[in-house]
Amino acid sequence: MAALMLQGTGSDVGKSVLVAALCRALTNRGLRVRPFKPQNMSNNAAVTVDGGEIGRAQALQALACRAEPHSDMNPVLLKPQADRTSQLIVHGRVRGTLGSGNFREARGALIAEVLESYDRLRSRCDIVIVEGAGSPAEINLRAGDIANMGFARAANVPVILIGDIDRGGVIASLVGTRAVIDAEDAAMIRGFLINKFRGDPALFEDGYREIEARSGWPGFGVVPWLSAAARLPSEDAVILERPADPREGRKIVACPILPRISNFDDLDPFKLEPGVELVMVPPGRPIPADTAIIVLPGSKATIADLAALRTEGWDIDIKAHHRRGGPIVGLCGGYQMLGRRIADPLGIEGAPARVDGLGLLDVETTLSPAKVLRHVRGTALGEPIAGYEMHMGETGGPGTARPFAMLEDGRRDGAIAAAGQVIGSYLHGAFASPGLRRALLARIGLVGGGRDYAADVDAALDDIAAELAAHADIDGLLRIAGIGR
C-alpha cells in the first residue's frame, strides 16, 4: 500500500493542516485515504468510533478523508499534566503516566505497537498520509524516536519536508535540516514543500532553486497562506499564544487560558456568530469587565489549573461577573471547578488532594482512574445536541437535579444553578449544534445559531484542498508515495 509522510522543519509549520488538505484532495480524486500520526502530544483530543481517543488533528484529518476517526490513526498520544508528567494513551486507552526522566526509554519501546496500528490502517485504504511531530532536525531527540525518522525508517515511508516561509529563515531551516541529520535519515526525504507564502511566488524562485541545489531535494510547490484554515478546529496550542483584542460592537465570550487547557476547540463554533467575539484570555490579563459569557474550559489537571486560575485573580473576575448576572458555562474540568469541592484521593493528577471549588454550582467531584469516553446525543436547553464525553471523575450533588442535558440513553449530564445563570457540563463539542448556540446567545440578547458548524468545517476542508492542488505537485507526491508512474 502507498504512504507518504509530511514532516516539518519545526513546530507550527502547518503539518496538520497540510495533511488534512492532502487527505481531502486525494479523497476527492476517489482514493481511499487514511491519516496517521505515530505520536502526538496534545490535550485536544477526540473520541473514536472504537471507543478510544486520539489527537484532535487526526480526527479532523479523518473527517477530511470522509472516514470515522479510529484509535489506529494516532496510536500514541501524550497529554501533558502538572509536574512535568504526561498521561500516556496507547491505542486509544490510558496506559499510565510518563515523566520527563523516563520519556525517551518508554516511547522507544512503543514502536512495535505504532507499527501494528499503521499496518492495520494501511490494509484498509489505498494510501496513508502520515504526519510527523516537531522536527527531524532535533537530533538530540533522535534516539528512540517514533514520531519522525524513527517511524519513517521502521515503516519505510518516504518523507516530504515542510518549511514555513511566513516565520522567516525558510532556506536555512530546510538546508540546515539536511546538514544536521544523518545520511540514512536524509535519504528518506524525497523533497520539500514551502508553506504559508504571502505575495508573489516569483519573488521566491531564486530561493526555491537554492534550496534544491543546496539540499539535493526537489521542490513540490509553494503553498500560499490558507485563509480557510482559520475555519477549522483549533488543534495546536500555539494559537493560544496569539490573543487578539476584541472588536467593537460585539458581545464577548471569554475563556481564560489555563496552563493545562484541553479541548479548547469546543469554543470554535462561536467564531461563526457575527455578533460574537471569542476572546481567549492569556495569563497576566483580567477577564474583560464587559464580557457577556464566561466559559471555563476543559483541563488536563483540574486542581492545578484551579490554583492557577486563583493565582491570576480570575476567580475574582468570575465572581464579579456572577454578581452582575452574567452567564457562566463550565465544560468538563471547568464544570468541576464551578462546584463546591474537588477531591483527588488517589493522586490521579498529582499528590492526593481535596480543594474547594468556586462554589457556583451545588456539586462535588471525585477524580478516579476510570476514564469515560463515549459519543452522546440528547437535548440541552430545549435543543438537540451531539457531542462526546472524555473525563476522569464523577460529579454529583443537589445541583445535578437540574441537569444541563438529557441524553438519549436516559442519563443526565451536568447541572444548572437554580437561577439558571451558571451551567456545568461534561459534554465536549455540543456548541457545534446550532440550536444550543442559539439558546445560549438568546440569554445575552443575541440572535445566533444560524450556521451549521459541521458544514462550515467540511467546506473549509474542500477549500484548503483546492488551494493545495492548485499550488503543489499532487501527481508528483503520489508518485513518491507509490501511486502512478
C-alpha positions as CSV (number, residue, x, y, z in Angstrom):
1,M,0.0,0.0,0.0
2,A,1.1,3.6,-0.7
3,A,2.1,6.0,2.0
4,L,3.7,9.5,2.4
5,M,4.9,11.3,5.5
6,L,4.9,15.1,6.0
7,Q,7.5,16.3,8.4
8,G,8.4,19.9,9.3
9,T,11.4,21.9,9.9
10,G,9.9,22.9,13.3
11,S,6.6,23.0,15.2
12,D,3.7,25.0,13.9
13,V,4.9,25.0,10.2
14,G,1.4,23.8,9.2
15,K,1.9,20.0,9.1
16,S,-1.6,19.2,10.5
17,V,-3.4,21.5,8.0
18,L,-1.4,20.3,5.0
19,V,-2.1,16.6,5.9
20,A,-5.8,17.5,6.1
21,A,-5.6,19.3,2.8
22,L,-3.8,16.5,1.1
23,C,-6.2,13.9,2.6
24,R,-9.2,15.8,1.2
25,A,-7.6,16.4,-2.2
26,L,-6.8,12.7,-2.6
27,T,-10.2,11.7,-1.3
28,N,-11.8,14.0,-3.9
29,R,-9.8,12.1,-6.5
30,G,-11.6,8.9,-5.5
31,L,-8.8,7.4,-3.4
32,R,-9.4,5.7,0.0
33,V,-7.2,7.7,2.3
34,R,-6.4,7.5,6.0
35,P,-4.4,9.8,8.2
36,F,-1.8,8.6,10.7
37,K,0.3,10.2,13.4
38,P,2.6,7.8,15.2
39,Q,3.0,10.0,18.3
40,N,1.1,13.2,19.2
41,M,1.4,15.5,22.2
42,S,-1.8,17.4,22.8
43,N,-4.6,18.0,25.3
44,N,-7.0,18.5,22.5
45,A,-8.5,15.0,21.8
46,A,-11.5,13.4,20.2
47,V,-13.4,10.2,20.9
48,T,-13.1,7.5,18.2
49,V,-15.6,5.1,16.7
50,D,-13.9,2.2,18.6
51,G,-14.3,3.9,22.0
52,G,-10.8,5.3,22.3
53,E,-9.2,8.8,22.0
54,I,-6.8,10.4,19.5
55,G,-5.4,13.8,18.9
56,R,-8.0,16.3,17.6
57,A,-5.9,17.0,14.5
58,Q,-6.2,13.3,13.5
59,A,-9.9,13.4,14.0
60,L,-10.1,16.4,11.7
61,Q,-7.9,14.6,9.1
62,A,-10.2,11.6,9.3
63,L,-13.1,13.9,8.5
64,A,-11.0,15.2,5.5
65,C,-10.9,11.5,4.4
66,R,-14.7,11.3,5.0
67,A,-13.9,8.5,7.4
68,E,-14.7,7.8,11.1
69,P,-11.9,8.6,13.5
70,H,-10.2,5.4,14.8
71,S,-7.6,4.9,17.5
72,D,-5.2,3.4,15.0
73,M,-4.9,6.8,13.4
74,N,-2.9,8.1,16.4
75,P,-1.6,5.1,18.4
76,V,0.5,7.1,20.9
77,L,-1.0,10.2,22.5
78,L,0.7,12.1,25.3
79,K,-1.5,14.5,27.3
80,P,0.6,16.9,29.4
81,Q,-0.4,17.1,33.1
82,A,1.1,19.0,36.0
83,D,4.5,18.3,37.5
84,R,6.3,17.5,34.2
85,T,4.3,14.4,33.6
86,S,2.0,13.3,30.7
87,Q,-0.8,10.8,30.6
88,L,0.1,8.1,28.1
89,I,-2.6,6.9,25.7
90,V,-1.8,3.8,23.6
91,H,-4.3,2.5,21.0
92,G,-6.9,5.0,22.4
93,R,-6.7,3.8,26.1
94,V,-4.9,5.2,29.2
95,R,-1.8,3.2,30.0
96,G,-0.4,5.3,32.8
97,T,1.8,8.4,33.0
98,L,5.3,9.3,31.8
99,G,7.7,11.7,33.4
100,S,10.5,13.7,31.8
101,G,13.0,11.2,33.1
102,N,11.7,8.1,31.5
103,F,10.1,9.5,28.4
104,R,12.7,8.5,25.8
105,E,13.0,5.0,27.0
106,A,9.3,4.4,27.2
107,R,8.5,5.9,23.8
108,G,11.2,3.8,22.1
109,A,9.5,0.6,23.4
110,L,6.3,1.6,21.7
111,I,7.5,1.4,18.1
112,A,6.1,-2.2,17.7
113,E,2.6,-1.0,18.7
114,V,2.9,2.0,16.5
115,L,3.7,-0.3,13.5
116,E,0.8,-2.6,14.4
117,S,-1.6,0.3,14.1
118,Y,0.0,1.5,10.9
119,D,-0.2,-1.9,9.3
120,R,-3.9,-2.3,10.3
121,L,-4.7,1.1,8.9
122,R,-2.9,0.7,5.6
123,S,-4.7,-2.6,5.0
124,R,-8.0,-0.7,4.9
125,C,-7.1,2.0,2.3
126,D,-5.3,3.0,-0.8
127,I,-2.8,5.4,0.8
128,V,-1.9,6.6,4.3
129,I,-0.8,10.2,4.8
130,V,1.4,10.4,7.9
131,E,2.1,13.4,10.0
132,G,5.4,13.9,11.9
133,A,5.8,15.8,15.1
134,G,8.2,18.7,15.9
135,S,11.2,18.3,13.6
136,P,13.7,15.7,12.5
137,A,16.4,18.3,13.0
138,E,16.0,17.9,16.8
139,I,18.8,15.4,16.6
140,N,19.2,15.4,20.4
141,L,15.8,13.6,20.5
142,R,16.7,11.1,17.7
143,A,17.5,8.1,19.9
144,G,14.3,6.2,20.5
145,D,12.3,8.5,18.1
146,I,9.0,7.1,16.9
147,A,7.5,10.4,15.7
148,N,9.6,11.3,12.7
149,M,12.6,9.5,11.2
150,G,12.4,6.6,13.6
151,F,9.0,5.8,12.3
152,A,9.7,6.6,8.7
153,R,12.7,4.3,8.6
154,A,11.0,1.5,10.5
155,A,7.9,1.6,8.2
156,N,9.9,2.6,5.0
157,V,7.7,5.6,4.4
158,P,9.1,8.4,2.1
159,V,9.1,11.9,3.6
160,I,8.3,15.4,2.3
161,L,9.8,18.1,4.4
162,I,7.7,21.3,5.1
163,G,9.3,24.7,5.6
164,D,7.3,27.7,6.9
165,I,8.3,30.8,4.9
166,D,6.0,33.1,7.0
167,R,8.2,32.9,10.0
168,G,11.3,33.7,8.0
169,G,14.6,31.8,7.5
170,V,13.0,29.0,5.4
171,I,16.1,28.5,3.3
172,A,18.2,28.0,6.4
173,S,15.7,25.8,8.1
174,L,15.4,23.4,5.1
175,V,19.1,23.4,4.2
176,G,20.1,23.3,7.8
177,T,17.9,20.2,8.4
178,R,19.8,18.5,5.6
179,A,23.1,19.5,7.2
180,V,22.4,18.1,10.7
181,I,20.5,14.8,10.1
182,D,22.4,11.7,9.3
183,A,22.7,10.3,5.8
184,E,20.2,7.5,6.3
185,D,17.6,9.9,7.6
186,A,18.3,12.3,4.8
187,A,17.8,9.6,2.3
188,M,14.2,9.1,3.5
189,I,13.4,12.8,2.5
190,R,12.3,12.9,-1.2
191,G,11.5,16.6,-1.5
192,F,10.1,19.7,0.2
193,L,7.1,22.0,0.3
194,I,7.2,25.7,1.1
195,N,4.2,26.6,3.2
196,K,2.3,29.8,4.3
197,F,3.6,32.0,1.4
198,R,2.2,35.5,1.1
199,G,2.7,37.7,-2.0
200,D,4.2,36.9,-5.4
201,P,5.7,33.4,-5.7
202,A,8.0,34.7,-8.5
203,L,9.9,36.6,-5.8
204,F,11.0,33.4,-4.2
205,E,12.1,31.5,-7.4
206,D,15.8,32.0,-6.7
207,G,15.4,30.9,-3.1
208,Y,13.5,27.9,-4.1
209,R,16.3,26.8,-6.5
210,E,18.9,27.5,-3.9
211,I,17.1,25.1,-1.5
212,E,17.0,22.4,-4.3
213,A,20.7,22.9,-5.1
214,R,22.0,23.0,-1.5
215,S,19.8,20.2,-0.1
216,G,19.7,17.9,-3.1
217,W,15.9,17.6,-2.6
218,P,13.4,18.6,-5.3
219,G,10.6,21.1,-4.5
220,F,7.0,20.1,-4.9
221,G,5.5,23.6,-4.7
222,V,4.9,26.8,-2.9
223,V,1.7,26.7,-0.9
224,P,0.0,30.1,-0.1
225,W,-1.4,31.2,3.2
226,L,-4.5,29.0,3.5
227,S,-7.0,31.5,4.9
228,A,-9.8,28.9,5.0
229,A,-7.8,27.0,7.7
230,A,-9.0,29.6,10.2
231,R,-12.4,27.9,9.9
232,L,-11.0,24.6,11.1
233,P,-11.0,23.4,14.7
234,S,-8.0,24.8,16.7
235,E,-5.8,21.8,17.5
236,D,-2.4,23.3,18.2
237,A,-2.0,25.2,21.5
238,V,0.4,27.6,19.6
239,I,-2.7,29.5,18.6
240,L,-3.3,30.4,22.2
241,E,-0.1,32.4,22.2
242,R,-1.6,34.9,19.8
243,P,-4.6,36.5,21.6
244,A,-6.5,39.2,19.7
245,D,-8.1,42.3,21.1
246,P,-11.9,42.2,20.8
247,R,-13.6,44.2,18.1
248,E,-16.1,46.9,19.0
249,G,-19.8,46.3,18.8
250,R,-19.6,42.5,19.6
251,K,-20.7,40.6,22.6
252,I,-17.6,38.9,24.2
253,V,-17.5,35.2,25.0
254,A,-14.3,35.0,27.2
255,C,-12.3,31.9,28.1
256,P,-9.3,32.0,30.4
257,I,-6.2,30.2,29.0
258,L,-5.4,27.8,31.8
259,P,-1.9,26.1,31.9
260,R,-3.3,22.7,31.1
261,I,-6.3,23.8,29.0
262,S,-7.8,21.0,26.9
263,N,-10.3,20.7,24.0
264,F,-10.4,24.5,23.6
265,D,-11.8,23.8,20.1
266,D,-15.1,23.4,21.9
267,L,-15.4,27.2,21.6
268,D,-14.6,27.5,17.9
269,P,-18.3,27.4,16.8
270,F,-18.8,30.8,18.5
271,K,-16.5,32.2,15.8
272,L,-19.3,31.7,13.3
273,E,-21.6,34.1,15.1
274,P,-21.4,37.6,13.6
275,G,-22.3,39.3,16.8
276,V,-19.8,37.4,19.0
277,E,-16.1,37.9,19.7
278,L,-14.4,34.9,21.2
279,V,-11.6,36.2,23.5
280,M,-9.0,33.7,24.8
281,V,-7.7,35.5,27.9
282,P,-3.9,34.9,28.4
283,P,-2.2,34.9,31.8
284,G,-1.4,38.4,33.0
285,R,-4.7,39.8,31.7
286,P,-8.0,40.2,33.5
287,I,-11.2,38.8,32.1
288,P,-12.8,41.8,30.3
289,A,-15.3,43.5,32.5
290,D,-17.7,43.8,29.6
291,T,-17.7,40.1,28.9
292,A,-21.2,38.7,28.1
293,I,-20.5,35.0,28.8
294,I,-17.5,33.4,30.6
295,V,-16.6,29.8,29.6
296,L,-14.3,27.8,31.8
297,P,-12.7,25.2,29.5
298,G,-11.6,21.6,29.9
299,S,-8.4,20.9,31.8
300,K,-6.0,18.0,31.9
301,A,-5.1,18.9,35.5
302,T,-8.2,20.4,37.2
303,I,-6.9,21.0,40.7
304,A,-3.6,22.6,39.4
305,D,-5.5,24.7,36.9
306,L,-7.9,25.9,39.5
307,A,-5.0,27.0,41.6
308,A,-3.6,28.8,38.6
309,L,-6.9,30.5,38.0
310,R,-6.9,31.8,41.5
311,T,-3.3,33.0,41.2
312,E,-4.3,35.0,38.1
313,G,-7.2,36.6,40.0
314,W,-9.6,35.2,37.5
315,D,-11.8,33.8,40.3
316,I,-12.4,37.4,41.4
317,D,-13.4,38.3,37.8
318,I,-15.7,35.3,37.6
319,K,-17.5,36.1,40.8
320,A,-17.8,39.8,39.9
321,H,-19.4,38.7,36.5
322,H,-21.7,36.4,38.5
323,R,-22.8,39.2,40.8
324,R,-23.6,41.3,37.7
325,G,-25.9,38.5,36.5
326,G,-23.6,37.3,33.6
327,P,-23.9,33.7,32.4
328,I,-21.1,31.3,33.2
329,V,-20.5,27.9,31.5
330,G,-18.1,25.3,32.7
331,L,-17.1,22.4,30.4
332,C,-15.6,19.2,31.8
333,G,-12.8,20.4,34.1
334,G,-14.4,23.8,34.1
335,Y,-17.6,22.2,35.3
336,Q,-15.7,20.5,38.1
337,M,-14.1,23.9,39.1
338,L,-17.6,25.5,39.4
339,G,-18.6,23.1,42.1
340,R,-18.1,23.2,45.8
341,R,-15.2,20.7,46.1
342,I,-12.9,18.6,44.1
343,A,-11.3,15.5,45.6
344,D,-8.4,13.5,44.2
345,P,-7.9,10.8,46.9
346,L,-5.8,8.5,44.7
347,G,-3.5,11.2,43.3
348,I,-4.7,10.9,39.7
349,E,-3.5,14.3,38.8
350,G,-0.6,14.6,41.3
351,A,-0.4,14.4,45.0
352,P,-3.7,13.4,46.7
353,A,-5.7,16.5,47.5
354,R,-9.1,17.9,48.4
355,V,-9.8,21.5,47.4
356,D,-12.6,24.0,47.4
357,G,-14.1,24.9,44.1
358,L,-15.6,28.2,43.1
359,G,-18.9,27.3,44.8
360,L,-21.2,28.4,42.0
361,L,-22.8,25.0,41.5
362,D,-24.0,22.8,44.3
363,V,-22.0,19.7,43.2
364,E,-18.8,17.9,44.2
365,T,-16.3,15.9,42.1
366,T,-14.2,12.9,43.0
367,L,-11.5,12.1,40.5
368,S,-11.0,8.4,39.7
369,P,-8.7,6.3,37.4
370,A,-11.6,5.2,35.1
371,K,-11.8,7.3,32.0
372,V,-15.2,7.9,30.4
373,L,-15.0,8.0,26.6
374,R,-18.3,8.0,24.6
375,H,-20.3,9.8,22.0
376,V,-23.6,11.1,23.1
377,R,-26.8,12.6,21.7
378,G,-29.7,14.3,23.5
379,T,-31.3,17.6,24.3
380,A,-30.0,20.7,26.2
381,L,-31.7,24.0,26.8
382,G,-34.6,22.5,24.7
383,E,-32.4,21.9,21.7
384,P,-31.0,18.7,20.1
385,I,-27.3,18.2,20.7
386,A,-24.5,15.8,19.8
387,G,-21.0,15.6,21.4
388,Y,-18.7,13.4,23.4
389,E,-17.6,12.7,27.0
390,M,-13.9,12.5,27.9
391,H,-13.2,12.8,31.6
392,M,-11.9,11.1,34.7
393,G,-14.1,11.5,37.8
394,E,-17.7,11.6,38.8
395,T,-19.7,14.7,39.8
396,G,-22.8,14.6,42.0
397,G,-24.8,16.6,44.4
398,P,-28.1,18.5,44.7
399,G,-27.2,20.6,41.7
400,T,-27.5,17.7,39.3
401,A,-31.2,17.6,40.0
402,R,-31.3,20.4,37.4
403,P,-29.3,18.8,34.6
404,F,-27.9,20.6,31.6
405,A,-28.7,17.8,29.2
406,M,-31.0,14.8,28.9
407,L,-29.2,12.1,26.9
408,E,-30.7,9.5,24.6
409,D,-29.6,6.6,26.8
410,G,-31.6,8.0,29.7
411,R,-28.6,9.6,31.6
412,R,-28.5,13.1,32.8
413,D,-25.5,15.4,32.2
414,G,-24.3,18.4,34.1
415,A,-26.0,20.9,36.3
416,I,-27.7,24.3,36.1
417,A,-27.8,26.6,39.1
418,A,-31.2,27.4,40.5
419,A,-31.2,30.9,38.9
420,G,-30.3,29.4,35.6
421,Q,-27.2,31.7,35.3
422,V,-24.4,29.0,35.8
423,I,-24.2,25.9,33.7
424,G,-21.8,22.9,34.0
425,S,-21.5,20.0,31.6
426,Y,-19.2,17.1,30.7
427,L,-20.1,17.3,27.0
428,H,-17.5,18.4,24.5
429,G,-18.5,19.5,21.0
430,A,-22.0,20.5,22.0
431,F,-21.7,24.1,20.9
432,A,-21.4,22.8,17.3
433,S,-25.1,22.3,17.5
434,P,-26.7,25.5,16.1
435,G,-29.8,25.3,18.3
436,L,-27.7,25.2,21.5
437,R,-25.7,28.2,20.5
438,R,-29.0,30.0,19.6
439,A,-30.5,29.2,23.0
440,L,-27.4,30.3,24.9
441,L,-26.9,33.5,22.9
442,A,-30.5,34.4,23.4
443,R,-29.7,34.8,27.1
444,I,-27.4,37.8,26.2
445,G,-29.8,39.3,23.7
446,L,-28.3,37.9,20.5
447,V,-30.0,36.1,17.7
448,G,-27.5,33.4,16.7
449,G,-27.0,29.8,15.7
450,G,-27.8,30.3,12.1
451,R,-24.8,28.5,10.6
452,D,-24.1,24.8,10.6
453,Y,-20.6,24.4,12.1
454,A,-20.0,20.9,10.7
455,A,-20.9,22.0,7.2
456,D,-18.7,25.0,7.5
457,V,-15.7,22.8,8.5
458,D,-16.4,20.5,5.6
459,A,-16.5,23.4,3.2
460,A,-13.2,24.7,4.6
461,L,-11.6,21.3,4.0
462,D,-12.6,21.5,0.4
463,D,-11.2,25.0,0.1
464,I,-7.8,24.1,1.5
465,A,-7.7,21.0,-0.6
466,A,-8.4,23.1,-3.8
467,E,-5.6,25.6,-2.8
468,L,-3.1,22.8,-2.2
469,A,-4.0,21.1,-5.5
470,A,-3.5,24.5,-7.4
471,H,0.0,25.1,-6.0
472,A,1.5,21.7,-5.2
473,D,2.5,18.9,-7.5
474,I,0.0,16.4,-6.3
475,D,0.8,13.9,-9.0
476,G,4.5,14.1,-8.1
477,L,3.6,13.5,-4.4
478,L,1.6,10.4,-5.4
479,R,4.5,9.0,-7.4
480,I,6.7,9.4,-4.3
481,A,4.1,7.6,-2.3
482,G,4.0,4.7,-4.7
483,I,0.9,5.5,-6.8
484,G,1.4,6.2,-10.6
485,R,4.5,6.5,-12.6
